[in-house]
Amino acid sequence: METPLPKVTQKRQVTAIIILLLLWEAGGQIIKYSVLEERDSGSFVANLAKDLGLGLRELVSRGARILFKGNKQHLQIEQKSGNLILKEKLDREDLCGDTDPCILHFQVLLKNPVQFIQCELQIQDVNDHAPEFLENEILLKISESSHPGSTYPLKIAQDLDVGSNTVQNYTISSNFHFHLFTRNHSDGRKYPELVLDQELDREEQPELRLTLTAMDGGSPPKTGTSQVLIIVLDINDNAPEFAQQLYQVQVPENSPIGSLVITVSARDLDAGIHGELSYSFFQSSNQVIQAFEVNTVTGDIRLKKKLDFEEIRSYHIEIEASDGGGLSGKCTVAVEVMDVNDNAPELTISLLINDIPENTPDTVVAVFGISDSDTGNNGKMMCSIQDHLPFLLKLTIENFYTLITEGALDREEKAEYNITITVTDMGTPRLKTEHNITVLVADVNDNAPAFTQTSYTLWVRENNSPALHIGSVSATDTDAGANAQVTYSLLPPPDPLLPLASLVSINPDNGHLFALTSLDYEALRAFEFRVGATDRGSPALSSQALVRVLVADANDNAPFVLYPLQNASAPCTELVPRAAEPGYLVTKVVAVDGDAGQNAWLSYQLLKATEPGLFGVWAHNGEVRTARLLSERDAPKQRLVVLVKDNGEPPLSASVTLHVLLVDGFSQPYLPPPEAEAAAAAPADPLTVYLVVALASVSSLFLFSVLVFVAVRLCRRGGAGSAGRCPVPEGHFPGHLVDVSGTGTLSQSYQYEVCLMGGTGSGEFKFLKPIVPSLLSEGADMDTAENANFRNRLGFS
């Protein structure tokens, strides 16, 4: 239970605190506090914020922390008030033992910037222990021959308190023979001394029993008692004497238990029982009794436990030699404990930051303190880390270090560092302590995504199914976390007319590309666009890659016959003179294929003919030629069916029907209709026959003249450098059906063909222009106009 202090003591404490604060304000380096022991946890010590001259917000923002040696936390800071309060109940006797004053050193650590303030906490003693004798009964043998005034020191009482709270006075119970003096020992302790007032008479009173009372200086005082048994002896006039009054010895710490410390020796000139000596401890503290033992016969002093220099550095032992007659002699043994390097350095981490952002130089990683309980060279220390690490150790104040980064860190180069802090003392042998710290480099978005290729080429076969996966793009980001998560997107194409959004789409998560519609090679053979890869950092970084999509052709277009046109109202009839030689060019079938490559390679073959073997078709250019000489037996009207087939897989084909009219020197422009033939078969009168023959002759002559004129004009125009032309029907053909490579078109040696329209009864000639891609846009009106002008020149209606 805590004993309240007197008002005078409280006033002194307040005065002492005020003086300490004034000294601090005057420029002192240490802030001193004091507190009574045994106060409850949470008791107020001082207002730290006020003592440091800081506001409460600044004290909290700078993360004030209390650092005691060995990570023991006796105090804590109350965040809401800035008060320094007790974290636990303090026992001065446990913390300091006999040491007075009891002072605990600690530091206050402030961050941003890092600052250390040295502080002291003095624990003031309260009278919480009563004096206590080690023995309940003290035996004292006094010779009856002792003279009045003889003194007899008695064993002291132990009191764990210090100062005025320890033993201050001794008293003895009332008697006729003795009184008691309280004397001061050389080390400041008080001990009782019994003084003989009146001679003893053994025959009258062989023994006396007195009560010895020890009283401390507390308020109220506490006491302890022991019985003093005085036995009156016969005369023994020689007391034991030691060879020397002071023995000094040095003992290394950690010496084995049972080791001999020293041997003390005394002698007594008496004989018999009065000369037999016994050795024992006299007025020794608990620390001495726990650490040493004495042989009562030989005087050997040995260790009962291992000594620790860091705990107690010296002992003072009082040895008493008593003879059988009750006389005794005393000596002092001074034991000095020698330090041995038996304590490895200690490292205490005060601040540790495991995650360090990259690209940030001179960042504080850890703040730590080092200590060694040994002394001299055994307590001197040096601190180091491994070489070739981008970190530095900085000595802040004595035995406090700061670990900082040396320059900026790059997570992509190394994401984790294992740092070993080694603290080595200078003793023999050297002892060291190692502490491992793992530092993780936090990622910063400083790397843009990178595509595996700068450009991608993808092939897609036309007529694909919608949502077809046509390929993928891939980009990687060397950052981590969200900074490395890549999102893909389509960028606006450079050609604003390209409907990119309706052609392809991209999966934003994995870069897979899909064709949204069915592509047509004949409409769009290739297109290109850019793909962007963006990470999710802040700010986001991105990169681009070019994607080319090439459409592969499929054989989805059958050959298209340009000439002869099959949808005309009247079929076009080719005229072949009966005098034509074998190989005579009758006509040429012109066809094109909208596909490309081998899908557009056309071949021609004669599928049907009125006279098999009379005509032949060249397989590669579609030219229809006579295969033999014509005879009178050959029918004048020939019907040929020509098959045009491409080279695709599977092959597609088209057929065209040709009407060939066999004439004698172009004198028969056309055959009469069947009814006319039937009428001709009837007998005619001679006059009619003559008229017909005359009319035919005149017509043939006129027709021959016209043909010659036309041929001359055509040769002149052909010599002017016109390109190869072929007959086509009037009107405009789509550009994608024209093959300008020479495949499926008329050769340059046949620039014009004369087509006599049968069944109309008119002698109209049609001259067809060659199909050249650059002239297709002029339209069909120009062709029609030119044909009309040419007919007018010839006089045809």
Secondary structure, DSSP 8 states (H G I E B T S, - for coil): ------HHHHHHHHHHHHHHHHHHHTT-SEEEEEEETT--TT-EEEEHHHHHT--HHHHHHTT-EEEEGGG---EEEETTTTEEEESS---HHHHHTT-SSEEEEEEEEETTTTEEEEEEEEEE-------EES-SEEEEEEETT--TT-EEE---EE-S--GGGSEEEEEE---SSEEEEEEE-TTS-EEEEEEE-S---TTT-SEEEEEEEEEESSSS--EEEEEEEEEEE-------EES-SEEEEEEETT--TT-EEEE--EE-S--GGGG--EEEE-S--HHHHHHEEE-TTT-EEEESS---TTT--EEEEEEEEE-TTS-EEEEEEEEEEE--S----EEEEEEE--EEETT--S-EEEEEEEE-SS-GGGG-EEEE--SS-SEEEEEEETTEEEEEESS---TTT-SEEEEEEEEEESSSS--EEEEEEEEEEE--S----EES-SEEEEEEESS--TTEEEEE--EE-SS-GGGG-EEEEE---SSTTS-HHHHEEE-TTT-EEEE-S---TTT-SEEEEEEEEEESSSS--EEEEEEEEEEE--S----EEEES-TTSSS-EEEEEETT--TT-EEEE-EEE-SS-GGGG-EEEEEEEESSTTTEEE-TTT-EEEESS---TTS-SEEEEEEEEEE-SSS--EEEEEEEEEEESTT--SS---HHHHHHHHS---HHHHHHHHHHHHHHHHHHHHHHHHHHHHHHHHHHTT--------SS---GGG--TTSTTS--TT------EETTS------------GGGGGG-HHHHHHHHHHHHHHHT--
